[in-house]
Amino acid sequence: MGIQDIIEGKKQWRAHMARVKALPPDYQIVYKEIQRYFFKVGPIDLPDGSLFSGIVDFFEEGVAAGKGVLELIGNDVAAFCDDLIKDSRTYADIYQESIGGEPGTAEK
């Protein structure tokens, strides 16, 4: 990764965050909670940025339709996030596999 890639990445992230800041306050709050959840859970494909931009696209469509954010995602932000990444591998899955267990199972 060269310096140009880093600069371009920062430009894209700033443009993305400008879109987030243009959303109504309730959408911004939920977006930040989603972002925090994903940074904790760690889906592997998170760095490519398509997940977050897709969420902003979805939120912008909801705003245009005059819907509240909870009408779009429901009352449980974590459940919404889990549904988004249910078929994606996470860093927790990789760790579980590295210690010899199957993802999603606990050893007795």
Phi, psi and omega in degrees: 000118180269176181296326178295322178295320179295315180297315180297319178299319178295320178298316180295318180295319179296319177296320178298313181293331175296322176295320179296316182292341178279349179284158175299157184305320181293325176293320179297318180298313181294320178301315180296324177293320177297315180300314180299317180298314181292325177293331177283312184287320174076057172298140186298323183276010180300319183298339181288345172083350184291331180296310181293318179293327176295322178295317179296319176303313180300316179294319179298322176295321178296319178296315180298328179277355179078023180264151173282157184297324180287338173293329181280314189254345184093182184277344184251101182296319181297320179295320177299314180297316180299321178295324180294325185247018186299331180260006181262148174280146177243168177295331176295322177297316180297318179297315180301318179294325182291334179265006171097003179257167175275144178300138177084004178237148177249140179281147181257000000 
